[in-house]
Amino acid sequence: MATKPKPGIVVATLVLLILIAAYHLVMGTFSLFGAVVGDPEQAAELLGEEPPPEWSIYLGALSMLVVGAAAVVLAVLVGKSSPSARTAVIGVNTVAAAALLVMMVTTPAFALDAIISAVFLLVTAGLMFSSGAKQHFAASPAGY
């Protein structure tokens, strides 16, 4: 059973999704670990800042873990060339980027990393609008 080769744009999307997943899962795990074990007052004192509220640290860690898990699922869909992968990548990454930017404005625990994450999420979603990705993820005719 021969599979059709993936265009470079699809491979680039897959690589970005893997990087997004790795970054968010690692940072979310460390943030959660730091919130549970660490001392936010001591960390804020070292940095010379006000400590953020504890709920915002947990919210940040949870949102990073959710985005990381979603990126893993999307990477599997893209890797398998599922016809629904293109729509899923566009929808999930756009919503995740918007949510991260909103949380950056409304909670004190998000900073520059939310902007960088949102840029990577939107670039990945934007790659799915290319003609190569549209053709690759188009539903194949019955019996093919």
Secondary structure, DSSP 8 states (H G I E B T S, - for coil): -------HHHHHHHHHHHHHHHHHHHHHHHHHHHHHHS-HHHHHHHHTS----HHHHHHHHHHHHHHHHHHHHHHHHHHTT-TTHHHHHHHHHHHHHHHHHHHHHH-TT--HHHHHHHHHHHHHHHHTTSHHHHHHTS---TT-
